[in-house]
Structure formats: C-alpha cells, structure tokens
Amino acid sequence: MNLSLPFPASLRPGLAVALLLLLALAGLPPLAAGDDDWQELHERVSRGELVPMATVLDWLEARYAGQVLEVELEREDSRLVYEVEMLGPRGQRVEFAFDAASGELIGIEGVGIDDMRRRP
C-alpha cells in the first residue's frame, strides 16, 4: 500500500517524536511502558509486521487536504490501530483509523470529509 501527509517530509521526524510522546503520555500498557516496548515496536516495523507511520501519512497526503493535529497508536480489540486526526481546509476535524499491521483504512469519522478529498 502506498500511503502520505500534507506537510513536507522534513517535518516527519518531528511527527515521529510527537507520536512517541503521545504514546508515552497515553500509558498504553504494555506497548508504551518502557524502552523495551519501543524497541519491540521498532523491530515489528523492521520485520514488516507493522506498517511504518510514514507510509500511512504518505497515503493520507496523496488523498486528503489538511493538517495533522494528532497521531496515536491504540490497541483496539486484538489489533493495533493508528489514529490520525486532521484539520481540514474549512476547519473541520476528521479522524482516520488504520490497521497498523496492514495499513488498511478501517474508519473515518468527522464532518465535511468530502471537502478534504483531493481531486485528480
């Protein structure tokens, strides 16, 4: 899957740090409990078990206009889910949910989503 985001690639390292901070503050046991957990997540991405966040952000950038407000990694039922909250061009807030293992878009919530879609 080819995934993207509405800001330059130079900002993505900062987004990764923000994601790590959000996870640490969210206290997602056992995923965000300590350094070993971060290492485990990194290894899972390296082994191809989890899609890199950059892939998800690339996918979004290609398809939706807006600014990323927040990125979270949540455990929902038995799977990990990337949640990305975006602010659209008309001030609308939309949350996208992606299966972290496959990169599949599994949900969109918000108002004015069609206004955010990029047209070919």
Jmol script that loads the backbone (N, CA, C; Angstrom):
load data "model"
ATOM      1  N   MET A   1       0.844  -1.174   0.000  1.00  0.00           N
ATOM      2  CA  MET A   1       0.000   0.000   0.000  1.00  0.00           C
ATOM      3  C   MET A   1       0.891   1.238   0.000  1.00  0.00           C
ATOM      4  N   ASN A   2       0.525   2.231  -0.776  1.00  0.00           N
ATOM      5  CA  ASN A   2       1.293   3.476  -0.816  1.00  0.00           C
ATOM      6  C   ASN A   2       0.516   4.551  -0.073  1.00  0.00           C
ATOM      7  N   LEU A   3       0.948   4.895   1.148  1.00  0.00           N
ATOM      8  CA  LEU A   3       0.253   5.860   1.998  1.00  0.00           C
ATOM      9  C   LEU A   3       1.043   7.209   2.121  1.00  0.00           C
ATOM     10  N   SER A   4       0.439   8.831   2.576  1.00  0.00           N
ATOM     11  CA  SER A   4       1.153  10.174   2.651  1.00  0.00           C
ATOM     12  C   SER A   4       0.482  11.336   3.398  1.00  0.00           C
ATOM     13  N   LEU A   5       1.193  12.550   3.762  1.00  0.00           N
ATOM     14  CA  LEU A   5       0.654  13.674   4.569  1.00  0.00           C
ATOM     15  C   LEU A   5       0.889  15.091   4.046  1.00  0.00           C
ATOM     16  N   PRO A   6       0.017  16.046   4.444  1.00  0.00           N
ATOM     17  CA  PRO A   6       0.074  17.391   3.886  1.00  0.00           C
ATOM     18  C   PRO A   6       1.133  18.305   4.481  1.00  0.00           C
ATOM     19  N   PHE A   7       2.303  17.806   4.735  1.00  0.00           N
ATOM     20  CA  PHE A   7       3.413  18.657   5.124  1.00  0.00           C
ATOM     21  C   PHE A   7       4.696  18.023   4.645  1.00  0.00           C
ATOM     22  N   PRO A   8       5.750  18.819   4.538  1.00  0.00           N
ATOM     23  CA  PRO A   8       7.000  18.326   3.955  1.00  0.00           C
ATOM     24  C   PRO A   8       7.592  17.146   4.714  1.00  0.00           C
ATOM     25  N   ALA A   9       8.320  16.328   3.984  1.00  0.00           N
ATOM     26  CA  ALA A   9       8.980  15.169   4.597  1.00  0.00           C
ATOM     27  C   ALA A   9       9.925  15.605   5.697  1.00  0.00           C
ATOM     28  N   SER A  10      10.443  16.825   5.633  1.00  0.00           N
ATOM     29  CA  SER A  10      11.365  17.312   6.658  1.00  0.00           C
ATOM     30  C   SER A  10      10.697  17.428   8.020  1.00  0.00           C
ATOM     31  N   LEU A  11       9.370  17.507   8.058  1.00  0.00           N
ATOM     32  CA  LEU A  11       8.658  17.589   9.329  1.00  0.00           C
ATOM     33  C   LEU A  11       8.330  16.223   9.912  1.00  0.00           C
ATOM     34  N   ARG A  12       8.468  15.168   9.121  1.00  0.00           N
ATOM     35  CA  ARG A  12       8.077  13.838   9.594  1.00  0.00           C
ATOM     36  C   ARG A  12       8.884  13.345  10.788  1.00  0.00           C
ATOM     37  N   PRO A  13      10.199  13.621  10.889  1.00  0.00           N
ATOM     38  CA  PRO A  13      10.908  13.193  12.104  1.00  0.00           C
ATOM     39  C   PRO A  13      10.299  13.810  13.359  1.00  0.00           C
ATOM     40  N   GLY A  14       9.882  15.065  13.279  1.00  0.00           N
ATOM     41  CA  GLY A  14       9.223  15.708  14.415  1.00  0.00           C
ATOM     42  C   GLY A  14       7.906  15.038  14.740  1.00  0.00           C
ATOM     43  N   LEU A  15       7.197  14.603  13.707  1.00  0.00           N
ATOM     44  CA  LEU A  15       5.944  13.901  13.924  1.00  0.00           C
ATOM     45  C   LEU A  15       6.192  12.569  14.613  1.00  0.00           C
ATOM     46  N   ALA A  16       7.269  11.899  14.241  1.00  0.00           N
ATOM     47  CA  ALA A  16       7.607  10.629  14.890  1.00  0.00           C
ATOM     48  C   ALA A  16       7.876  10.848  16.371  1.00  0.00           C
ATOM     49  N   VAL A  17       8.597  11.918  16.704  1.00  0.00           N
ATOM     50  CA  VAL A  17       8.859  12.234  18.113  1.00  0.00           C
ATOM     51  C   VAL A  17       7.547  12.533  18.825  1.00  0.00           C
ATOM     52  N   ALA A  18       6.658  13.287  18.163  1.00  0.00           N
ATOM     53  CA  ALA A  18       5.363  13.598  18.758  1.00  0.00           C
ATOM     54  C   ALA A  18       4.556  12.326  18.995  1.00  0.00           C
ATOM     55  N   LEU A  19       4.613  11.395  18.053  1.00  0.00           N
ATOM     56  CA  LEU A  19       3.911  10.123  18.213  1.00  0.00           C
ATOM     57  C   LEU A  19       4.445   9.372  19.421  1.00  0.00           C
ATOM     58  N   LEU A  20       5.756   9.315  19.551  1.00  0.00           N
ATOM     59  CA  LEU A  20       6.348   8.628  20.698  1.00  0.00           C
ATOM     60  C   LEU A  20       5.926   9.289  22.001  1.00  0.00           C
ATOM     61  N   LEU A  21       5.912  10.610  22.031  1.00  0.00           N
ATOM     62  CA  LEU A  21       5.495  11.332  23.224  1.00  0.00           C
ATOM     63  C   LEU A  21       4.035  11.048  23.541  1.00  0.00           C
ATOM     64  N   LEU A  22       3.178  11.074  22.515  1.00  0.00           N
ATOM     65  CA  LEU A  22       1.766  10.776  22.733  1.00  0.00           C
ATOM     66  C   LEU A  22       1.570   9.376  23.302  1.00  0.00           C
ATOM     67  N   LEU A  23       2.304   8.431  22.767  1.00  0.00           N
ATOM     68  CA  LEU A  23       2.187   7.061  23.260  1.00  0.00           C
ATOM     69  C   LEU A  23       2.657   6.957  24.698  1.00  0.00           C
ATOM     70  N   ALA A  24       3.745   7.630  25.018  1.00  0.00           N
ATOM     71  CA  ALA A  24       4.271   7.593  26.382  1.00  0.00           C
ATOM     72  C   ALA A  24       3.269   8.214  27.349  1.00  0.00           C
ATOM     73  N   LEU A  25       2.679   9.334  26.955  1.00  0.00           N
ATOM     74  CA  LEU A  25       1.719  10.008  27.819  1.00  0.00           C
ATOM     75  C   LEU A  25       0.416   9.229  27.933  1.00  0.00           C
ATOM     76  N   ALA A  26       0.061   8.514  26.896  1.00  0.00           N
ATOM     77  CA  ALA A  26      -1.186   7.756  26.910  1.00  0.00           C
ATOM     78  C   ALA A  26      -1.104   6.542  27.820  1.00  0.00           C
ATOM     79  N   GLY A  27       0.101   6.095  28.138  1.00  0.00           N
ATOM     80  CA  GLY A  27       0.266   4.947  29.019  1.00  0.00           C
ATOM     81  C   GLY A  27      -0.400   3.706  28.471  1.00  0.00           C
ATOM     82  N   LEU A  28      -0.026   3.303  27.291  1.00  0.00           N
ATOM     83  CA  LEU A  28      -0.636   2.149  26.655  1.00  0.00           C
ATOM     84  C   LEU A  28       0.087   0.870  27.045  1.00  0.00           C
ATOM     85  N   PRO A  29      -0.215   0.313  28.174  1.00  0.00           N
ATOM     86  CA  PRO A  29       0.485  -0.913  28.540  1.00  0.00           C
ATOM     87  C   PRO A  29       0.069  -2.037  27.614  1.00  0.00           C
ATOM     88  N   PRO A  30       0.918  -2.969  27.248  1.00  0.00           N
ATOM     89  CA  PRO A  30       2.347  -2.927  27.536  1.00  0.00           C
ATOM     90  C   PRO A  30       3.137  -2.181  26.477  1.00  0.00           C
ATOM     91  N   LEU A  31       2.499  -1.632  25.456  1.00  0.00           N
ATOM     92  CA  LEU A  31       3.222  -1.055  24.329  1.00  0.00           C
ATOM     93  C   LEU A  31       4.067   0.154  24.680  1.00  0.00           C
ATOM     94  N   ALA A  32       3.595   1.027  25.540  1.00  0.00           N
ATOM     95  CA  ALA A  32       4.318   2.262  25.817  1.00  0.00           C
ATOM     96  C   ALA A  32       4.876   2.283  27.232  1.00  0.00           C
ATOM     97  N   ALA A  33       5.091   1.139  27.805  1.00  0.00           N
ATOM     98  CA  ALA A  33       5.519   1.076  29.196  1.00  0.00           C
ATOM     99  C   ALA A  33       6.989   1.400  29.383  1.00  0.00           C
ATOM    100  N   GLY A  34       7.848   1.114  28.425  1.00  0.00           N
ATOM    101  CA  GLY A  34       9.265   1.378  28.624  1.00  0.00           C
ATOM    102  C   GLY A  34      10.055   1.284  27.343  1.00  0.00           C
ATOM    103  N   ASP A  35      11.385   1.441  27.489  1.00  0.00           N
ATOM    104  CA  ASP A  35      12.276   1.405  26.331  1.00  0.00           C
ATOM    105  C   ASP A  35      12.181   0.091  25.563  1.00  0.00           C
ATOM    106  N   ASP A  36      12.024  -1.014  26.273  1.00  0.00           N
ATOM    107  CA  ASP A  36      11.916  -2.313  25.607  1.00  0.00           C
ATOM    108  C   ASP A  36      10.703  -2.359  24.682  1.00  0.00           C
ATOM    109  N   ASP A  37       9.625  -1.695  25.105  1.00  0.00           N
ATOM    110  CA  ASP A  37       8.414  -1.683  24.293  1.00  0.00           C
ATOM    111  C   ASP A  37       8.621  -0.897  23.003  1.00  0.00           C
ATOM    112  N   TRP A  38       9.361   0.222  23.081  1.00  0.00           N
ATOM    113  CA  TRP A  38       9.658   0.997  21.880  1.00  0.00           C
ATOM    114  C   TRP A  38      10.534   0.183  20.946  1.00  0.00           C
ATOM    115  N   GLN A  39      11.473  -0.536  21.524  1.00  0.00           N
ATOM    116  CA  GLN A  39      12.339  -1.391  20.712  1.00  0.00           C
ATOM    117  C   GLN A  39      11.505  -2.466  20.013  1.00  0.00           C
ATOM    118  N   GLU A  40      10.575  -3.037  20.743  1.00  0.00           N
ATOM    119  CA  GLU A  40       9.692  -4.068  20.177  1.00  0.00           C
ATOM    120  C   GLU A  40       8.882  -3.507  19.001  1.00  0.00           C
ATOM    121  N   LEU A  41       8.319  -2.306  19.163  1.00  0.00           N
ATOM    122  CA  LEU A  41       7.563  -1.693  18.067  1.00  0.00           C
ATOM    123  C   LEU A  41       8.455  -1.451  16.859  1.00  0.00           C
ATOM    124  N   HIS A  42       9.648  -0.935  17.095  1.00  0.00           N
ATOM    125  CA  HIS A  42      10.594  -0.683  16.005  1.00  0.00           C
ATOM    126  C   HIS A  42      10.933  -1.992  15.281  1.00  0.00           C
ATOM    127  N   GLU A  43      11.187  -3.036  16.049  1.00  0.00           N
ATOM    128  CA  GLU A  43      11.511  -4.337  15.449  1.00  0.00           C
ATOM    129  C   GLU A  43      10.336  -4.880  14.638  1.00  0.00           C
ATOM    130  N   ARG A  44       9.120  -4.682  15.136  1.00  0.00           N
ATOM    131  CA  ARG A  44       7.945  -5.165  14.404  1.00  0.00           C
ATOM    132  C   ARG A  44       7.789  -4.430  13.075  1.00  0.00           C
ATOM    133  N   VAL A  45       8.097  -3.131  13.065  1.00  0.00           N
ATOM    134  CA  VAL A  45       8.070  -2.380  11.805  1.00  0.00           C
ATOM    135  C   VAL A  45       9.168  -2.900  10.883  1.00  0.00           C
ATOM    136  N   SER A  46      10.369  -3.115  11.433  1.00  0.00           N
ATOM    137  CA  SER A  46      11.500  -3.608  10.631  1.00  0.00           C
ATOM    138  C   SER A  46      11.218  -4.976  10.021  1.00  0.00           C
ATOM    139  N   ARG A  47      10.505  -5.820  10.761  1.00  0.00           N
ATOM    140  CA  ARG A  47      10.174  -7.160  10.261  1.00  0.00           C
ATOM    141  C   ARG A  47       8.977  -7.144   9.315  1.00  0.00           C
ATOM    142  N   GLY A  48       8.351  -5.994   9.150  1.00  0.00           N
ATOM    143  CA  GLY A  48       7.193  -5.900   8.267  1.00  0.00           C
ATOM    144  C   GLY A  48       5.890  -6.306   8.923  1.00  0.00           C
ATOM    145  N   GLU A  49       5.896  -6.466  10.242  1.00  0.00           N
ATOM    146  CA  GLU A  49       4.674  -6.835  10.958  1.00  0.00           C
ATOM    147  C   GLU A  49       3.750  -5.639  11.153  1.00  0.00           C
ATOM    148  N   LEU A  50       4.335  -4.445  11.194  1.00  0.00           N
ATOM    149  CA  LEU A  50       3.570  -3.204  11.303  1.00  0.00           C
ATOM    150  C   LEU A  50       3.985  -2.273  10.173  1.00  0.00           C
ATOM    151  N   VAL A  51       3.029  -1.539   9.645  1.00  0.00           N
ATOM    152  CA  VAL A  51       3.288  -0.559   8.591  1.00  0.00           C
ATOM    153  C   VAL A  51       3.928   0.671   9.240  1.00  0.00           C
ATOM    154  N   PRO A  52       4.973   1.229   8.641  1.00  0.00           N
ATOM    155  CA  PRO A  52       5.558   2.457   9.193  1.00  0.00           C
ATOM    156  C   PRO A  52       4.546   3.608   9.160  1.00  0.00           C
ATOM    157  N   MET A  53       4.582   4.450  10.190  1.00  0.00           N
ATOM    158  CA  MET A  53       3.679   5.598  10.240  1.00  0.00           C
ATOM    159  C   MET A  53       3.848   6.481   9.002  1.00  0.00           C
ATOM    160  N   ALA A  54       5.068   6.630   8.507  1.00  0.00           N
ATOM    161  CA  ALA A  54       5.305   7.459   7.316  1.00  0.00           C
ATOM    162  C   ALA A  54       4.493   6.960   6.124  1.00  0.00           C
ATOM    163  N   THR A  55       4.291   5.668   6.026  1.00  0.00           N
ATOM    164  CA  THR A  55       3.504   5.092   4.934  1.00  0.00           C
ATOM    165  C   THR A  55       2.051   5.541   5.038  1.00  0.00           C
ATOM    166  N   VAL A  56       1.523   5.523   6.252  1.00  0.00           N
ATOM    167  CA  VAL A  56       0.145   5.973   6.488  1.00  0.00           C
ATOM    168  C   VAL A  56       0.020   7.459   6.147  1.00  0.00           C
ATOM    169  N   LEU A  57       0.984   8.254   6.598  1.00  0.00           N
ATOM    170  CA  LEU A  57       0.936   9.695   6.360  1.00  0.00           C
ATOM    171  C   LEU A  57       1.079  10.031   4.874  1.00  0.00           C
ATOM    172  N   ASP A  58       1.917   9.289   4.163  1.00  0.00           N
ATOM    173  CA  ASP A  58       2.052   9.488   2.715  1.00  0.00           C
ATOM    174  C   ASP A  58       0.727   9.203   2.003  1.00  0.00           C
ATOM    175  N   TRP A  59       0.053   8.144   2.416  1.00  0.00           N
ATOM    176  CA  TRP A  59      -1.231   7.778   1.826  1.00  0.00           C
ATOM    177  C   TRP A  59      -2.255   8.895   2.048  1.00  0.00           C
ATOM    178  N   LEU A  60      -2.314   9.413   3.280  1.00  0.00           N
ATOM    179  CA  LEU A  60      -3.253  10.497   3.580  1.00  0.00           C
ATOM    180  C   LEU A  60      -2.945  11.747   2.762  1.00  0.00           C
ATOM    181  N   GLU A  61      -1.672  12.103   2.663  1.00  0.00           N
ATOM    182  CA  GLU A  61      -1.273  13.302   1.921  1.00  0.00           C
ATOM    183  C   GLU A  61      -1.702  13.225   0.462  1.00  0.00           C
ATOM    184  N   ALA A  62      -1.620  12.046  -0.118  1.00  0.00           N
ATOM    185  CA  ALA A  62      -1.985  11.870  -1.522  1.00  0.00           C
ATOM    186  C   ALA A  62      -3.490  11.987  -1.749  1.00  0.00           C
ATOM    187  N   ARG A  63      -4.288  11.750  -0.730  1.00  0.00           N
ATOM    188  CA  ARG A  63      -5.736  11.655  -0.913  1.00  0.00           C
ATOM    189  C   ARG A  63      -6.565  12.723  -0.209  1.00  0.00           C
ATOM    190  N   TYR A  64      -6.007  13.360   0.837  1.00  0.00           N
ATOM    191  CA  TYR A  64      -6.779  14.317   1.631  1.00  0.00           C
ATOM    192  C   TYR A  64      -5.970  15.579   1.901  1.00  0.00           C
ATOM    193  N   ALA A  65      -6.641  16.736   1.812  1.00  0.00           N
ATOM    194  CA  ALA A  65      -6.012  18.016   2.142  1.00  0.00           C
ATOM    195  C   ALA A  65      -6.276  18.306   3.612  1.00  0.00           C
ATOM    196  N   GLY A  66      -5.276  18.803   4.296  1.00  0.00           N
ATOM    197  CA  GLY A  66      -5.451  19.151   5.697  1.00  0.00           C
ATOM    198  C   GLY A  66      -4.141  19.095   6.447  1.00  0.00           C
ATOM    199  N   GLN A  67      -4.234  19.411   7.725  1.00  0.00           N
ATOM    200  CA  GLN A  67      -3.067  19.432   8.600  1.00  0.00           C
ATOM    201  C   GLN A  67      -3.257  18.388   9.697  1.00  0.00           C
ATOM    202  N   VAL A  68      -2.230  17.605   9.953  1.00  0.00           N
ATOM    203  CA  VAL A  68      -2.294  16.606  11.016  1.00  0.00           C
ATOM    204  C   VAL A  68      -2.241  17.306  12.364  1.00  0.00           C
ATOM    205  N   LEU A  69      -3.200  16.990  13.219  1.00  0.00           N
ATOM    206  CA  LEU A  69      -3.243  17.550  14.563  1.00  0.00           C
ATOM    207  C   LEU A  69      -2.692  16.584  15.596  1.00  0.00           C
ATOM    208  N   GLU A  70      -2.974  15.293  15.387  1.00  0.00           N
ATOM    209  CA  GLU A  70      -2.607  14.308  16.403  1.00  0.00           C
ATOM    210  C   GLU A  70      -2.481  12.935  15.753  1.00  0.00           C
ATOM    211  N   VAL A  71      -1.532  12.166  16.253  1.00  0.00           N
ATOM    212  CA  VAL A  71      -1.339  10.792  15.803  1.00  0.00           C
ATOM    213  C   VAL A  71      -1.227   9.923  17.045  1.00  0.00           C
ATOM    214  N   GLU A  72      -1.955   8.820  17.062  1.00  0.00           N
ATOM    215  CA  GLU A  72      -1.906   7.897  18.196  1.00  0.00           C
ATOM    216  C   GLU A  72      -1.808   6.466  17.690  1.00  0.00           C
ATOM    217  N   LEU A  73      -1.233   5.626  18.518  1.00  0.00           N
ATOM    218  CA  LEU A  73      -1.257   4.186  18.279  1.00  0.00           C
ATOM    219  C   LEU A  73      -2.072   3.592  19.410  1.00  0.00           C
ATOM    220  N   GLU A  74      -3.193   2.996  19.070  1.00  0.00           N
ATOM    221  CA  GLU A  74      -4.121   2.452  20.062  1.00  0.00           C
ATOM    222  C   GLU A  74      -4.247   0.950  19.883  1.00  0.00           C
ATOM    223  N   ARG A  75      -4.551   0.274  20.970  1.00  0.00           N
ATOM    224  CA  ARG A  75      -4.898  -1.142  20.899  1.00  0.00           C
ATOM    225  C   ARG A  75      -6.424  -1.210  20.931  1.00  0.00           C
ATOM    226  N   GLU A  76      -7.005  -1.739  19.863  1.00  0.00           N
ATOM    227  CA  GLU A  76      -8.453  -1.912  19.776  1.00  0.00           C
ATOM    228  C   GLU A  76      -8.728  -3.382  19.538  1.00  0.00           C
ATOM    229  N   ASP A  77      -9.451  -3.964  20.469  1.00  0.00           N
ATOM    230  CA  ASP A  77      -9.693  -5.401  20.451  1.00  0.00           C
ATOM    231  C   ASP A  77      -8.339  -6.108  20.404  1.00  0.00           C
ATOM    232  N   SER A  78      -8.086  -6.885  19.382  1.00  0.00           N
ATOM    233  CA  SER A  78      -6.825  -7.640  19.326  1.00  0.00           C
ATOM    234  C   SER A  78      -5.834  -7.040  18.336  1.00  0.00           C
ATOM    235  N   ARG A  79      -6.084  -5.813  17.860  1.00  0.00           N
ATOM    236  CA  ARG A  79      -5.169  -5.244  16.870  1.00  0.00           C
ATOM    237  C   ARG A  79      -4.725  -3.841  17.272  1.00  0.00           C
ATOM    238  N   LEU A  80      -3.620  -3.439  16.656  1.00  0.00           N
ATOM    239  CA  LEU A  80      -3.102  -2.090  16.845  1.00  0.00           C
ATOM    240  C   LEU A  80      -3.647  -1.202  15.735  1.00  0.00           C
ATOM    241  N   VAL A  81      -4.027   0.018  16.105  1.00  0.00           N
ATOM    242  CA  VAL A  81      -4.648   0.944  15.165  1.00  0.00           C
ATOM    243  C   VAL A  81      -3.945   2.295  15.249  1.00  0.00           C
ATOM    244  N   TYR A  82      -3.531   2.810  14.087  1.00  0.00           N
ATOM    245  CA  TYR A  82      -3.046   4.189  14.007  1.00  0.00           C
ATOM    246  C   TYR A  82      -4.277   5.078  13.874  1.00  0.00           C
ATOM    247  N   GLU A  83      -4.386   6.082  14.739  1.00  0.00           N
ATOM    248  CA  GLU A  83      -5.446   7.072  14.629  1.00  0.00           C
ATOM    249  C   GLU A  83      -4.801   8.405  14.284  1.00  0.00           C
ATOM    250  N   VAL A  84      -5.261   9.017  13.202  1.00  0.00           N
ATOM    251  CA  VAL A  84      -4.701  10.285  12.741  1.00  0.00           C
ATOM    252  C   VAL A  84      -5.834  11.302  12.687  1.00  0.00           C
ATOM    253  N   GLU A  85      -5.711  12.359  13.488  1.00  0.00           N
ATOM    254  CA  GLU A  85      -6.705  13.431  13.470  1.00  0.00           C
ATOM    255  C   GLU A  85      -6.176  14.559  12.593  1.00  0.00           C
ATOM    256  N   MET A  86      -7.016  14.990  11.651  1.00  0.00           N
ATOM    257  CA  MET A  86      -6.622  16.058  10.725  1.00  0.00           C
ATOM    258  C   MET A  86      -7.595  17.226  10.809  1.00  0.00           C
ATOM    259  N   LEU A  87      -7.071  18.417  10.539  1.00  0.00           N
ATOM    260  CA  LEU A  87      -7.864  19.628  10.420  1.00  0.00           C
ATOM    261  C   LEU A  87      -7.978  19.946   8.939  1.00  0.00           C
ATOM    262  N   GLY A  88      -9.203  19.978   8.438  1.00  0.00           N
ATOM    263  CA  GLY A  88      -9.426  20.216   7.016  1.00  0.00           C
ATOM    264  C   GLY A  88      -9.345  21.683   6.647  1.00  0.00           C
ATOM    265  N   PRO A  89      -9.387  21.989   5.352  1.00  0.00           N
ATOM    266  CA  PRO A  89      -9.244  23.355   4.867  1.00  0.00           C
ATOM    267  C   PRO A  89     -10.356  24.297   5.322  1.00  0.00           C
ATOM    268  N   ARG A  90     -11.481  23.761   5.723  1.00  0.00           N
ATOM    269  CA  ARG A  90     -12.596  24.588   6.205  1.00  0.00           C
ATOM    270  C   ARG A  90     -12.751  24.504   7.719  1.00  0.00           C
ATOM    271  N   GLY A  91     -11.709  24.002   8.380  1.00  0.00           N
ATOM    272  CA  GLY A  91     -11.728  23.924   9.838  1.00  0.00           C
ATOM    273  C   GLY A  91     -12.368  22.664  10.397  1.00  0.00           C
ATOM    274  N   GLN A  92     -12.749  21.738   9.527  1.00  0.00           N
ATOM    275  CA  GLN A  92     -13.364  20.504  10.002  1.00  0.00           C
ATOM    276  C   GLN A  92     -12.307  19.570  10.596  1.00  0.00           C
ATOM    277  N   ARG A  93     -12.703  18.824  11.615  1.00  0.00           N
ATOM    278  CA  ARG A  93     -11.816  17.830  12.230  1.00  0.00           C
ATOM    279  C   ARG A  93     -12.283  16.447  11.794  1.00  0.00           C
ATOM    280  N   VAL A  94     -11.328  15.670  11.296  1.00  0.00           N
ATOM    281  CA  VAL A  94     -11.640  14.324  10.821  1.00  0.00           C
ATOM    282  C   VAL A  94     -10.608  13.368  11.393  1.00  0.00           C
ATOM    283  N   GLU A  95     -11.067  12.215  11.861  1.00  0.00           N
ATOM    284  CA  GLU A  95     -10.159  11.195  12.380  1.00  0.00           C
ATOM    285  C   GLU A  95     -10.177   9.989  11.454  1.00  0.00           C
ATOM    286  N   PHE A  96      -8.977   9.575  11.063  1.00  0.00           N
ATOM    287  CA  PHE A  96      -8.791   8.406  10.214  1.00  0.00           C
ATOM    288  C   PHE A  96      -8.211   7.297  11.077  1.00  0.00           C
ATOM    289  N   ALA A  97      -8.683   6.074  10.891  1.00  0.00           N
ATOM    290  CA  ALA A  97      -8.155   4.921  11.615  1.00  0.00           C
ATOM    291  C   ALA A  97      -7.608   3.915  10.607  1.00  0.00           C
ATOM    292  N   PHE A  98      -6.384   3.441  10.875  1.00  0.00           N
ATOM    293  CA  PHE A  98      -5.706   2.483  10.000  1.00  0.00           C
ATOM    294  C   PHE A  98      -5.271   1.276  10.813  1.00  0.00           C
ATOM    295  N   ASP A  99      -5.470   0.089  10.255  1.00  0.00           N
ATOM    296  CA  ASP A  99      -4.920  -1.115  10.866  1.00  0.00           C
ATOM    297  C   ASP A  99      -3.399  -1.007  10.772  1.00  0.00           C
ATOM    298  N   ALA A 100      -2.719  -1.047  11.911  1.00  0.00           N
ATOM    299  CA  ALA A 100      -1.262  -0.853  11.925  1.00  0.00           C
ATOM    300  C   ALA A 100      -0.519  -2.014  11.273  1.00  0.00           C
ATOM    301  N   ALA A 101      -1.122  -3.192  11.226  1.00  0.00           N
ATOM    302  CA  ALA A 101      -0.450  -4.348  10.627  1.00  0.00           C
ATOM    303  C   ALA A 101      -0.532  -4.331   9.101  1.00  0.00           C
ATOM    304  N   SER A 102      -1.670  -3.910   8.564  1.00  0.00           N
ATOM    305  CA  SER A 102      -1.865  -3.964   7.110  1.00  0.00           C
ATOM    306  C   SER A 102      -1.804  -2.597   6.430  1.00  0.00           C
ATOM    307  N   GLY A 103      -2.017  -1.528   7.192  1.00  0.00           N
ATOM    308  CA  GLY A 103      -2.097  -0.196   6.612  1.00  0.00           C
ATOM    309  C   GLY A 103      -3.472   0.116   6.045  1.00  0.00           C
ATOM    310  N   GLU A 104      -4.402  -0.819   6.167  1.00  0.00           N
ATOM    311  CA  GLU A 104      -5.749  -0.643   5.629  1.00  0.00           C
ATOM    312  C   GLU A 104      -6.497   0.450   6.389  1.00  0.00           C
ATOM    313  N   LEU A 105      -7.162   1.338   5.641  1.00  0.00           N
ATOM    314  CA  LEU A 105      -8.039   2.336   6.235  1.00  0.00           C
ATOM    315  C   LEU A 105      -9.268   1.601   6.755  1.00  0.00           C
ATOM    316  N   ILE A 106      -9.513   1.686   8.065  1.00  0.00           N
ATOM    317  CA  ILE A 106     -10.626   0.935   8.654  1.00  0.00           C
ATOM    318  C   ILE A 106     -11.735   1.836   9.177  1.00  0.00           C
ATOM    319  N   GLY A 107     -11.516   3.147   9.143  1.00  0.00           N
ATOM    320  CA  GLY A 107     -12.574   4.040   9.591  1.00  0.00           C
ATOM    321  C   GLY A 107     -12.239   5.499   9.370  1.00  0.00           C
ATOM    322  N   ILE A 108     -13.294   6.281   9.134  1.00  0.00           N
ATOM    323  CA  ILE A 108     -13.186   7.737   9.029  1.00  0.00           C
ATOM    324  C   ILE A 108     -14.371   8.311   9.792  1.00  0.00           C
ATOM    325  N   GLU A 109     -14.088   9.265  10.688  1.00  0.00           N
ATOM    326  CA  GLU A 109     -15.151   9.937  11.427  1.00  0.00           C
ATOM    327  C   GLU A 109     -14.962  11.436  11.298  1.00  0.00           C
ATOM    328  N   GLY A 110     -16.060  12.149  11.107  1.00  0.00           N
ATOM    329  CA  GLY A 110     -15.993  13.598  11.050  1.00  0.00           C
ATOM    330  C   GLY A 110     -17.006  14.160  10.071  1.00  0.00           C
ATOM    331  N   VAL A 111     -17.022  15.480   9.998  1.00  0.00           N
ATOM    332  CA  VAL A 111     -17.951  16.197   9.133  1.00  0.00           C
ATOM    333  C   VAL A 111     -17.156  16.885   8.032  1.00  0.00           C
ATOM    334  N   GLY A 112     -17.682  16.914   6.836  1.00  0.00           N
ATOM    335  CA  GLY A 112     -17.027  17.604   5.726  1.00  0.00           C
ATOM    336  C   GLY A 112     -15.859  16.841   5.136  1.00  0.00           C
ATOM    337  N   ILE A 113     -15.904  15.527   5.238  1.00  0.00           N
ATOM    338  CA  ILE A 113     -14.810  14.692   4.737  1.00  0.00           C
ATOM    339  C   ILE A 113     -14.634  14.871   3.230  1.00  0.00           C
ATOM    340  N   ASP A 114     -15.730  14.956   2.495  1.00  0.00           N
ATOM    341  CA  ASP A 114     -15.634  15.104   1.034  1.00  0.00           C
ATOM    342  C   ASP A 114     -14.897  16.377   0.634  1.00  0.00           C
ATOM    343  N   ASP A 115     -15.011  17.434   1.447  1.00  0.00           N
ATOM    344  CA  ASP A 115     -14.301  18.686   1.158  1.00  0.00           C
ATOM    345  C   ASP A 115     -12.790  18.527   1.279  1.00  0.00           C
ATOM    346  N   MET A 116     -12.344  17.501   1.975  1.00  0.00           N
ATOM    347  CA  MET A 116     -10.911  17.274   2.182  1.00  0.00           C
ATOM    348  C   MET A 116     -10.298  16.396   1.097  1.00  0.00           C
ATOM    349  N   ARG A 117     -11.134  15.685   0.352  1.00  0.00           N
ATOM    350  CA  ARG A 117     -10.611  14.765  -0.663  1.00  0.00           C
ATOM    351  C   ARG A 117      -9.910  15.533  -1.771  1.00  0.00           C
ATOM    352  N   ARG A 118      -8.732  15.052  -2.119  1.00  0.00           N
ATOM    353  CA  ARG A 118      -8.001  15.649  -3.241  1.00  0.00           C
ATOM    354  C   ARG A 118      -8.602  15.107  -4.533  1.00  0.00           C
ATOM    355  N   ARG A 119      -8.805  15.980  -5.487  1.00  0.00           N
ATOM    356  CA  ARG A 119      -9.362  15.594  -6.784  1.00  0.00           C
ATOM    357  C   ARG A 119      -8.230  15.391  -7.777  1.00  0.00           C
ATOM    358  N   PRO A 120      -8.324  14.345  -8.625  1.00  0.00           N
ATOM    359  CA  PRO A 120      -7.268  14.118  -9.631  1.00  0.00           C
ATOM    360  C   PRO A 120      -7.219  15.216 -10.664  1.00  0.00           C
TER     361      PRO A 120
END
end "model"
wireframe off; spacefill off
backbone 0.3
color backbone group
